Amino acid sequence: MLKLTPVERSALRAEAHALKPIVIIGEAGLTPAVLKEIDLGLDSHGLIKVRVFGDDREARVGMYDTICGNLGAAPVQHIGKLLVLYRPKKEVVKEKISSGKGMREVTIVKASASGTKRPSVTKVMIKGNERVTEGGSIKRAKTRQKSAKKSALGSK
């Protein structure tokens, strides 16, 4: 079980105030499926609320301790039928998929014609010799001009 200082616990309680419960424990109790959902919620959010339907306070306290012990989470707050749990999120490294040499993804945001609607957002893959203009269109770079003098000097 993860231990928190009173200052950390207070900050997490304040952060959890606006959250809605993402897992609800029904009359079946704490099943392996519910534990798995709580584990997934902790992995993705870090700080979650769990609602327990049932009037037995001792059963809720037992569930709270079981969840924290099995999943390595820290108990933050237990008010009525709401349990607040915290576990630091795991760092996930996302690998960027490269489509080839010089390819890159560009987000193009174009304002609406009337100005009152939302802008359109598109993601486009462009090549190394392309660029996006201010208007949002893609232009290909022109070939470099070659100097007649330099090419004549190089042929000697």
RAGIDA-V716619 format. One record per pair of residues at least 24 apart in sequence whose C-alpha atoms are under 8 Angstrom apart, sorted by the first residue. I is the first residue (numbers start at 1). GAP is how many residues later the second one is. D is the distance in Angstrom with one decimal. If there is no record, write none. Layout:
i=I gap=GAP d=D
i=I gap=GAP d=D
//
This chain:
i=1 gap=67 d=5.8
i=1 gap=68 d=5.1
i=1 gap=69 d=7.9
i=1 gap=70 d=7.7
i=1 gap=71 d=4.6
i=1 gap=72 d=5.7
i=1 gap=73 d=6.0
i=2 gap=66 d=7.9
i=2 gap=70 d=5.9
i=2 gap=71 d=5.5
i=2 gap=72 d=4.6
i=2 gap=85 d=7.6
i=3 gap=71 d=6.0
i=4 gap=70 d=6.9
i=9 gap=67 d=5.8
i=12 gap=35 d=7.7
i=12 gap=64 d=7.0
i=12 gap=74 d=8.0
i=13 gap=63 d=6.6
i=13 gap=64 d=6.8
i=13 gap=71 d=7.9
i=16 gap=31 d=7.0
i=16 gap=32 d=7.3
i=16 gap=33 d=7.5
i=16 gap=68 d=7.3
i=19 gap=29 d=7.3
i=19 gap=30 d=6.9
i=20 gap=29 d=6.4
i=21 gap=27 d=6.8
i=21 gap=28 d=4.4
i=21 gap=29 d=5.0
i=21 gap=30 d=6.0
i=21 gap=61 d=7.9
i=22 gap=26 d=6.8
i=22 gap=27 d=6.2
i=22 gap=28 d=6.2
i=23 gap=26 d=7.1
i=23 gap=27 d=5.0
i=23 gap=28 d=6.4
i=24 gap=26 d=5.8
i=24 gap=27 d=4.8
i=24 gap=28 d=5.9
i=24 gap=29 d=7.5
i=25 gap=25 d=7.4
i=25 gap=26 d=6.2
i=25 gap=27 d=4.8
i=25 gap=28 d=6.1
i=26 gap=26 d=6.5
i=26 gap=27 d=5.3
i=26 gap=28 d=7.5
i=27 gap=26 d=6.8
i=27 gap=27 d=7.0
i=30 gap=33 d=6.8
i=35 gap=32 d=7.1
i=39 gap=32 d=6.6
i=42 gap=43 d=7.9
i=42 gap=44 d=6.9
i=42 gap=45 d=6.1
i=42 gap=46 d=7.8
i=42 gap=47 d=6.9
i=43 gap=44 d=7.7
i=43 gap=45 d=7.8
i=43 gap=46 d=5.3
i=43 gap=47 d=6.3
i=44 gap=45 d=6.6
i=45 gap=44 d=6.8
i=46 gap=40 d=5.6
i=46 gap=41 d=5.1
i=46 gap=42 d=5.3
i=46 gap=43 d=5.0
i=47 gap=37 d=7.3
i=47 gap=38 d=5.8
i=47 gap=39 d=4.5
i=47 gap=40 d=6.6
i=47 gap=41 d=8.0
i=48 gap=36 d=5.8
i=48 gap=37 d=5.5
i=48 gap=38 d=6.6
i=49 gap=33 d=6.6
i=49 gap=34 d=5.6
i=49 gap=35 d=4.5
i=49 gap=36 d=6.4
i=50 gap=32 d=5.7
i=50 gap=33 d=5.0
i=50 gap=34 d=6.4
i=50 gap=35 d=7.8
i=51 gap=30 d=5.7
i=51 gap=31 d=4.7
i=51 gap=32 d=6.3
i=52 gap=29 d=5.2
i=52 gap=30 d=6.4
i=52 gap=31 d=7.7
i=53 gap=28 d=6.7
i=54 gap=27 d=7.7
i=101 gap=27 d=7.9
i=102 gap=25 d=5.7
i=102 gap=26 d=4.5
i=103 gap=24 d=4.6
i=103 gap=25 d=5.9
i=104 gap=24 d=7.6
i=108 gap=28 d=6.0
i=109 gap=27 d=7.2
i=110 gap=25 d=7.5
i=110 gap=26 d=6.5
//
